Amino acid sequence: MLELSDVLEAHERVRETSRHTPLERSHTYSAMTGADVHLKLETFQRTGAFKIRGATNRIATLSESQKEVGVVTASAGNHAQGVALAATRVGVDSTIVMPEHAPNSKVEATRSYGAEVVLAGTDYAEAAERAHEIEREEGRTYVHAFDDEMVMAGQGTIGLEILEDCPDVETVVVPIGGGGLISGVATAVKERNPDVRVIGVQAKGASSAASSLEKGERVTIDGVHTIADGIATRSIGERTFEHIREHVDEVVTVSDPEIAVATIYLLERSKTLVEGAGAVPLAALLFDKFAYEDDETIVPVLSGGNIDLNTLTNVIVRGLVETGRYLKIRTVLSDQPGALARLLEIFTAHRTNIYAIHHDRTSRDVEMSDTEVEIDLEMRGPDHVEEFLADLREAGYEVDVLV
């Protein structure tokens, strides 16, 4: 089992490569939740995520012969960038296998750090299979994304920084993919101060840790379905499972819509860009996924900010929908002059702003004497949406909410 001494040694190895990232109190989330919320901003880490810590520590412990042959790993993106940079800094050749549908921004960033990138498989598990083939074929050392004590120890340096910058912390909230981050952080925090709670958070569509703890044995789920690609793994590691059972107080899950809401809050209120995996700790806090006391000092670890811009667009729209600020509706009008104007009078009365409108007289879904209208609207919140839809229906319009 990983020990505090391993994390302390890792701290000495990684200090020149990784940054001591900010830990900032948030007045916004403290007011929203009643807790004393401090954000650990690994979004400002080199490569944009925490993974550089574990990769640097693991590569620093390679033998000279291992360094000469080089390393290989599999990753959905952040570990890839961490290994690529850590290896390049010390002159070690690296090959990174990424899923075929990995965000292009992460693929290009990994290449820019000096690695050879191989695209293979539909998810992390299939990419890892190809990476192990390369390991056997070329004799490279496999740098596991999470199930390696030296990788865990490197990630655990975040826990040391939290305790240093916020000695009164009572709860640390950490995302879980394969479990390397929370294993390292929980080991460092619990061995320094056993009274601090450690809460793990997974996406509902990738809840292998939660399922494993419930069944008392490591579980591999059939597939993953989440916008949080950085934690989209089908199983946690064998080693990380034991560390989670030993040190983590509770594991909870959040939905993709909840992740989206946390993401847009961070963008809008904190001016902080996070990826889905980085938003899940705040989502768990905002949506009351675990119990806490008033004024309890809570540190959500925002683990990374490497989000693909196409994904970000979808996340923002979904977050606006969930918070009642974006609405897309469909209705049918009589195909007569003035019908659309009469509809828009209701819009004007409610001060709704139109993003886009599509007026289709040829749709096969309506009578030839009618016309179909789809309208995208800017709204002011859930109450505004509810009142607006109620007035439309009271006026005799049949309205379908599309998003």
C-alpha positions in Angstrom: 0.0 0.0 0.0 1.0 3.6 -0.7 2.3 5.5 2.3 2.7 9.1 3.2 6.5 8.8 2.9 6.0 7.8 -0.8 4.1 11.0 -1.4 6.7 13.1 0.4 9.4 11.6 -1.8 7.3 12.3 -4.9 6.9 15.9 -3.8 10.7 16.3 -4.1 10.8 14.7 -7.5 8.0 16.6 -9.1 8.5 20.1 -7.6 10.6 21.4 -10.6 8.2 20.1 -13.2 4.7 20.6 -11.7 3.3 23.8 -10.3 2.0 24.4 -6.8 -1.4 25.3 -8.0 -3.7 28.0 -6.4 -6.3 27.2 -3.7 -8.8 30.0 -3.6 -11.9 30.6 -1.5 -15.1 31.1 -3.5 -17.5 33.6 -2.1 -20.0 32.5 -4.7 -20.2 28.8 -3.9 -19.8 29.5 -0.2 -23.0 31.6 -0.4 -24.8 29.1 -2.5 -24.1 26.1 -0.3 -23.6 27.5 3.2 -20.2 25.8 3.4 -16.8 27.5 3.3 -15.7 26.5 -0.2 -12.1 26.7 -1.4 -11.3 25.6 -5.0 -8.1 23.6 -5.7 -7.3 24.9 -9.2 -5.4 22.1 -11.0 -6.7 23.8 -14.2 -3.6 26.0 -13.8 -1.3 23.0 -13.8 1.3 22.5 -16.5 -0.5 20.6 -19.4 -3.8 21.9 -17.9 -4.4 19.0 -15.5 -3.0 17.1 -12.5 -1.6 14.2 -14.5 1.9 15.7 -15.0 2.5 15.0 -11.3 2.1 11.3 -11.4 3.8 10.9 -14.8 6.8 12.9 -13.6 7.2 10.8 -10.5 6.9 7.5 -12.4 9.4 8.4 -15.1 11.9 9.8 -12.4 11.9 6.3 -10.9 12.8 4.4 -14.1 16.1 2.6 -14.4 18.7 3.9 -17.0 18.0 0.9 -19.2 14.2 1.5 -19.1 14.8 5.2 -20.0 16.9 4.1 -23.0 14.1 1.9 -24.4 11.3 4.4 -23.7 7.8 4.3 -22.3 4.3 3.7 -23.6 0.9 4.4 -22.1 -2.8 4.7 -22.9 -4.9 7.7 -22.1 -8.0 9.6 -23.1 -5.9 12.8 -23.0 -4.6 14.3 -19.7 -2.3 11.4 -18.7 -1.1 11.4 -22.3 0.0 15.0 -22.1 1.6 14.4 -18.7 3.6 11.4 -19.8 4.7 13.2 -23.1 6.0 16.3 -21.3 7.6 14.4 -18.4 9.3 12.0 -20.8 10.5 14.7 -23.2 12.0 16.8 -20.4 14.4 14.0 -19.4 15.1 12.8 -23.0 12.9 9.6 -22.8 11.1 8.5 -25.9 7.3 8.1 -25.5 4.5 6.4 -27.4 0.9 7.3 -26.4 -2.1 5.3 -27.4 -5.3 7.3 -27.4 -8.9 6.3 -28.2 -9.9 6.9 -31.8 -12.5 9.5 -30.7 -10.3 11.3 -28.2 -10.7 15.1 -28.4 -8.6 16.5 -31.2 -7.3 19.3 -28.9 -5.8 16.6 -26.5 -4.3 14.6 -29.4 -2.6 17.6 -30.9 -1.4 18.8 -27.5 0.1 15.4 -26.8 2.0 15.5 -30.1 3.2 19.0 -29.3 4.9 17.7 -26.1 7.0 15.3 -28.2 5.2 12.0 -28.1 4.3 9.6 -30.9 0.5 9.3 -30.8 -1.3 6.1 -31.9 -5.1 6.2 -32.2 -6.7 2.8 -31.4 -10.0 1.6 -29.8 -13.2 3.2 -28.9 -12.4 3.9 -25.2 -9.6 3.8 -22.7 -9.8 0.0 -22.1 -9.3 -0.8 -25.9 -6.6 1.8 -26.2 -4.8 0.2 -23.2 -4.9 -3.2 -25.0 -3.0 -1.7 -28.0 -0.6 0.0 -25.6 0.2 -3.3 -23.9 0.9 -4.9 -27.3 3.4 -2.1 -28.0 4.9 -2.7 -24.6 5.5 -6.4 -25.5 6.6 -5.8 -29.0 9.1 -3.0 -28.3 10.1 -3.7 -24.7 8.9 -0.3 -23.5 7.9 0.4 -19.9 4.2 0.8 -19.5 3.3 3.9 -17.4 -0.2 3.2 -16.1 -2.6 6.1 -15.9 -3.7 5.3 -12.4 -2.9 1.7 -11.1 0.7 2.4 -10.2 2.0 3.4 -6.7 4.5 5.9 -8.1 1.8 7.5 -10.2 -0.6 7.6 -7.2 2.2 9.1 -5.1 2.7 11.9 -7.6 -1.0 12.7 -7.7 -0.9 12.7 -3.9 1.2 15.8 -3.8 -2.1 17.7 -4.4 -3.2 16.5 -0.9 0.0 18.0 0.6 -0.6 21.3 -1.1 -4.2 21.4 0.2 -3.1 20.8 3.8 -0.4 23.4 3.5 -2.7 26.1 2.0 -5.8 25.3 3.9 -4.9 23.7 7.2 -8.4 23.9 8.5 -9.9 21.8 5.7 -12.6 19.4 6.8 -13.6 17.7 3.5 -11.8 17.2 0.2 -13.9 16.3 -2.8 -12.0 14.5 -5.6 -13.1 13.1 -9.0 -12.6 9.4 -9.7 -11.8 7.8 -13.0 -9.4 4.9 -12.5 -8.7 6.0 -9.0 -5.1 7.2 -9.0 -5.8 10.8 -8.1 -8.1 10.0 -5.1 -5.8 7.2 -3.9 -2.8 9.5 -3.7 -4.7 12.5 -2.3 -6.6 10.4 0.3 -3.3 8.7 1.4 -1.6 12.0 1.9 -4.6 13.7 3.6 -5.6 10.8 5.9 -2.1 10.0 7.1 -1.5 13.7 7.9 -5.0 14.3 9.4 -7.4 11.3 9.7 -10.2 13.6 10.7 -10.5 15.1 7.2 -13.2 13.5 5.1 -12.4 12.4 1.5 -15.3 12.2 -0.8 -15.0 10.7 -4.3 -17.2 11.7 -7.2 -17.9 9.8 -10.4 -20.1 10.4 -13.4 -23.3 8.3 -13.4 -22.4 7.0 -16.8 -19.0 5.7 -15.6 -19.6 4.7 -12.0 -17.2 1.7 -11.6 -15.9 2.8 -8.2 -19.3 3.3 -6.7 -20.5 -0.1 -8.1 -17.3 -1.8 -6.8 -17.7 -0.4 -3.3 -21.3 -1.5 -3.3 -20.5 -5.0 -4.3 -17.4 -5.3 -2.2 -15.2 -6.3 -5.2 -13.8 -4.6 -8.3 -16.4 -4.3 -11.0 -16.0 -3.7 -14.7 -19.0 -1.9 -16.3 -20.1 -2.7 -19.8 -19.6 0.8 -21.2 -19.2 4.4 -20.3 -21.5 7.3 -21.3 -20.5 10.7 -20.0 -19.3 14.1 -21.1 -16.6 13.8 -18.5 -14.2 12.0 -20.8 -11.3 12.3 -18.4 -12.9 9.9 -15.9 -14.7 7.7 -18.5 -13.1 4.4 -17.5 -14.9 1.0 -17.3 -13.1 0.0 -14.1 -10.9 1.3 -11.3 -7.5 -0.3 -10.7 -6.8 -3.2 -8.5 -4.4 -1.2 -6.4 -6.6 1.9 -6.4 -9.6 -0.1 -5.3 -7.8 -1.1 -2.1 -6.7 2.5 -1.4 -10.2 3.8 -2.0 -11.7 1.2 0.4 -9.0 2.0 3.0 -9.0 5.8 2.9 -12.1 7.2 1.1 -15.2 8.0 3.3 -17.8 8.1 0.5 -18.2 7.8 -3.2 -21.1 9.6 -4.9 -22.2 10.1 -8.5 -23.4 13.1 -10.6 -25.4 13.2 -13.8 -24.2 14.8 -17.0 -26.7 17.7 -16.7 -25.4 18.4 -13.2 -21.8 18.4 -14.6 -22.9 20.8 -17.3 -24.5 23.2 -14.8 -21.3 23.1 -12.6 -19.2 23.9 -15.8 -21.2 26.9 -16.7 -21.2 28.2 -13.1 -17.4 28.0 -13.1 -17.2 29.8 -16.4 -19.6 32.5 -15.5 -19.1 33.0 -11.8 -15.4 32.0 -11.4 -14.1 32.8 -14.8 -12.6 29.3 -14.8 -12.6 26.8 -17.7 -12.8 23.1 -16.6 -13.4 19.9 -18.4 -16.2 17.5 -17.3 -13.9 15.6 -14.9 -12.8 18.8 -13.3 -16.4 19.9 -12.7 -17.7 16.8 -11.0 -16.5 17.7 -7.4 -18.3 21.0 -7.6 -21.4 19.4 -9.1 -21.5 17.0 -6.2 -21.4 19.9 -3.7 -23.9 22.1 -5.6 -26.4 19.3 -5.9 -26.1 18.0 -2.3 -24.7 14.6 -3.2 -23.2 14.3 0.3 -24.0 15.7 3.7 -22.1 18.6 5.2 -22.4 21.1 8.0 -22.9 24.9 7.7 -19.5 26.6 7.4 -17.7 23.3 6.9 -14.5 24.0 5.0 -14.7 22.0 1.8 -12.1 21.8 -1.0 -13.3 20.5 -4.4 -10.3 19.5 -6.6 -10.9 20.9 -10.1 -8.6 18.4 -11.7 -8.2 19.8 -15.2 -9.3 22.3 -17.9 -8.5 20.5 -21.1 -12.0 20.5 -22.7 -12.5 20.2 -26.5 -14.2 23.3 -27.8 -16.9 21.3 -29.7 -17.7 19.5 -26.4 -17.6 22.8 -24.6 -20.3 24.2 -26.9 -22.6 21.3 -26.2 -21.9 21.5 -22.5 -22.7 25.2 -22.4 -26.0 24.7 -24.2 -27.0 21.8 -21.9 -26.1 23.9 -18.9 -28.2 26.8 -20.1 -31.1 24.5 -20.7 -30.8 23.0 -17.2 -30.7 26.4 -15.6 -33.7 27.7 -17.6 -31.8 30.1 -19.7 -32.2 28.5 -23.1 -35.4 27.0 -24.6 -36.2 25.5 -27.9 -39.9 24.9 -28.7 -42.0 23.7 -31.6 -45.6 24.7 -32.3 -48.1 24.7 -35.2 -49.8 27.8 -36.6 -52.5 28.4 -39.1 -50.9 29.2 -42.4 -52.5 32.7 -42.6 -51.1 36.3 -42.6 -50.6 37.5 -39.1 -50.5 34.1 -37.3 -46.8 34.4 -36.5 -47.2 38.0 -35.4 -49.9 37.0 -32.9 -47.6 34.3 -31.5 -44.8 36.8 -31.1 -47.0 39.1 -29.1 -46.8 36.6 -26.3 -43.1 36.5 -26.7 -42.9 40.3 -26.4 -45.2 40.3 -23.3 -42.7 37.9 -21.6 -39.6 39.7 -22.8 -38.2 36.6 -24.4 -35.3 37.0 -26.8 -35.2 35.0 -30.0 -31.9 33.3 -31.0 -33.4 31.7 -34.2 -36.7 30.9 -35.8 -37.5 28.3 -38.5 -40.9 28.7 -40.3 -41.7 25.6 -42.4 -44.8 25.5 -44.6 -43.8 22.2 -46.3 -43.4 19.9 -43.2 -45.1 16.6 -43.7 -45.9 16.5 -40.0 -48.7 19.1 -40.2 -51.8 19.7 -42.3 -51.4 21.5 -45.6 -53.3 24.5 -44.1 -50.9 24.8 -41.2 -47.2 25.7 -40.8 -44.6 24.4 -38.3 -42.5 26.8 -36.3 -39.4 26.0 -34.3 -37.9 28.8 -32.2 -34.8 29.0 -30.1 -35.2 31.4 -27.1 -33.1 33.1 -24.5 -34.9 32.9 -21.1 -34.3 34.2 -17.6 -34.6 31.1 -15.5 -36.9 28.2 -14.7 -39.8 30.4 -13.4 -39.7 32.4 -16.6 -39.8 29.3 -18.7 -42.7 27.9 -16.7 -44.8 31.1 -16.9 -44.0 31.5 -20.6 -45.1 28.0 -21.6 -48.2 28.2 -19.4 -49.3 31.4 -21.2 -48.6 29.9 -24.6 -50.8 26.8 -23.8 -53.5 29.0 -22.2 -53.6 30.9 -25.5 -54.4 27.7 -27.3 -51.0 26.8 -28.7 -49.8 23.2 -28.6 -46.1 23.5 -27.6 -43.4 20.8 -27.7 -40.3 21.5 -25.8 -37.4 20.3 -27.9 -34.5 21.1 -25.5 
